[in-house]
Amino acid sequence: MAEKLSPKERTRIARQSMPEQPAAQRAHNFEEVNLGLSAAVAEKEAQRCLTCADPKCVHGCPVGVKIREVVDFVRQGEYLNAAAKLREDNVLPAVTGRVCPQEIQCEGACILSKRFAPLAIGHIERFVADYERSVGRVGLPKRARSTGKKVAIVGSGPAGLSCAGDLIQRGHDVTVFEALHEFGGVLVYGIPEFRLPKQIVKDEIENLRTMGIEFQTNVVIGKTVTVDELFSEEGYDAVLIATGAGLPRFLNVPGEHLGGVYSANEFLTRVNLLNAYDPLHYDSPVYDCRDRNVAVVGGGNTAMDAVRTSLRLGAKNAYLIYRRSEVEMPARREEVRHAKDEGVQFLMLHNPIEFVGNSDGELCGAKLAKMELGEPDESGRHSVAAIPDSEFVLPLDMAVVAIGTGANPLVQSSTPAIQTNKWGYIVVDEATFRTTKRGVFAGGDIVSGSATVILAMGAGRKAAKSIHEYLTTNVWEAETTLA
Amino acid sequence: MFAIKEDRELAPNIKLLRIEAPRIVKKRQAGQFVIVRVHDHGERIPLTIADSDTENGTITIVVQGVGKTTKLLNRLTTGDQILDVVGPLGMPSEVKLFGTVVVIGGGVGTAIAYPTAVAMHQVGNRVISIVGAKTKEFVILEDEVRAASDELFVMTDDGSYGAHGFVTQKLQALIEGGTSINHVLAIGPIPMMKAVAEVTRPKGIPTIVSLNPIMVDGTGMCGGCRVLVGGETRFACVDGPEFDAHEVDFETLVQRNRQYRSQEMKALNRFEAAAEIDSDALKPCELQRKYSEVGPQHAP
């Protein structure tokens, strides 16, 4: 029946909305906010697809998922085929279905969005991935005949995992090294349970293990083993550096060393990776937010994650402080809406200029300046400046600085042949992801600076293609142009 | 999993553990540390590598039972397993020919200073060691430190062994006695390190201390271990743990280390109350068994 709908009829179907846990309830638990579409609703949403001959959504996807074909399968009720199609290009579909900024990628490019709401591609993707998991029949891609080549992947975040997934399919032996005690990188230490349940990441890691990838925890490349030793002593033929941008930025204002002031990385790692929200069963502490005033500084997804986490830990007032206005916030729109619904108080156009402490060195407030937007510059971004004499002190017990991260230097500093730029990010050839050291590739945030899960995955895929090329041709052109 | 090959009580509540960690042994240098997580629900804590044995592939750590995790570690015996050990982390001590080097270890800090004393001695420095402890029974690794030193002085707070007094008094006496000192390394409780810094500051003697802020990942990712050195934010895990004693803001370090005091006390009290009821159930191997059903997969 579905196939017979005319385009006009398709556009008359309203975009199906994602069922959610009620805001008042979810603000106090760590369970997932979005509940997922039912099969019937997913099929109905799939009927809205105009089945474009040249689907713009695919071009909007950083890993090039064949979205139209996936949606076709869903419309026909062939969910496992949809999942298999999805996995051809995306090793973490249950993850990206939850955390991708679809509004600026596939859905932003969807032809429907010109006059109607775009197809809910993210929701459909999540449905397909969850369906596959729920029936326990994950359609893992086949592995090509072994090439006998060994690749070391440094870092088990999205870039490393997607590269590993592609390389194992091409028949190479792949080992993923992780510095922490759990795999997944930002997916486990950064993104909270209520947005991405940890079990999903664990299941995806298990899938990759089943495909033949070897995983090792507690190995800090650059310290435990150097990149040079991976080649000379451990017999690897190529190395991908995918360590992420894990060096927290601070505001560099007075009082940032007070007790109760955290980087977002520390706060989220304690809560997510180390389960500090459950002190009766886990040993790692975190600031006791119950009945306290908490502020998070920043406007990205990490800031949203941190402020919503503090609410769930019992904060009385949870403030989100951002120096520009709401439209400039880089966070996903859905996260902003969820945060507001849950009761986060948005202090837009405010900027902390000092953290104020008591005599015991504990935070008791933040001095904020009110800001105003100036003229937009050439890139269209507004300048922002403090309004004179606008300062006031906001009483606070805990603060989280979530203004971004920089490049972690551990690997590069131990491997001088790998060139970095002035910000410490690894310099690579744009097309091939080759670094300045033969056999070493790099991708994800350690090259691009803080970006998104899916962009890191896209980089991982492209790097995998390039690594495969190198391993099969053994050609390393020295005269490549470096970005 | 990382197997315990030897456990030895050095002093009341202070234990030496030799852990099988062949990869770490190959790379470790004096002054570096590991991060340890005993079991799947445990916290990550940094511990300085006191020694290593290339032949047997083991590293040695010395643990003073202070909070829940260190007390749990001190219950480990030979044959037990530690879930996670990662390292070597941090920058190694700067070891070169300085001339005369004074190495000061206070309490369990002696175990942390010891490997650097060995390294300093090996490159030809004249090493004068000053070891301080509350009482005679808390003096640890005396023979080991003596073997790495040209001269050794032991100080006890109560005079029950060695000379009566603090390590700073001996240091002051050496300086006043005309000993020409080119370099000082002081590792121990924060008040001791701060006091040493004040003794050497007027003489302009370069002095290094090893800091022990609260850490999570140990790779520069979280910034929890940030310390103020010369007015600048530094991360002890990747920039340290050793810093110029004359530039360190010790007061901020003390305050930051107090952040979780109430949670730490609660956790410790619960732990000790439970230990009284059933001591065996709290052995790390038992906890490990209990949690292994729910825990993630770990590489060997």
Interface residues (C-beta under 8 A of the other chain):
Chain A: A179 L180 H181 E182 F183 Y189 K202 E206 R209 E214 F215 Q216 T217 N218 V219 V220 K223 T224 V225 G246 L247 P248 F250 N252 E256 H257 L258 G259 G260 Y262 S263 N265 E266 T269 R270 L274 N275 P279 H281 Y282 D283 S284 P285 Y287 D288 D360 G361 E362 N408 P409 L410
Chain B: R23 I24 K27 R37 H41 G42 E43 R44 K68 T69 L83 D84 V85 V86 G87 P88 L89 V216 D217 T219 G220 M221 C222 G223 G224 R226 L228 T233 V238 D249 E251 T252 V254 Q255 R256 R258 Q259 Y260 S262 Q263 E264 K266 A267 P296 Q297 H298 A299
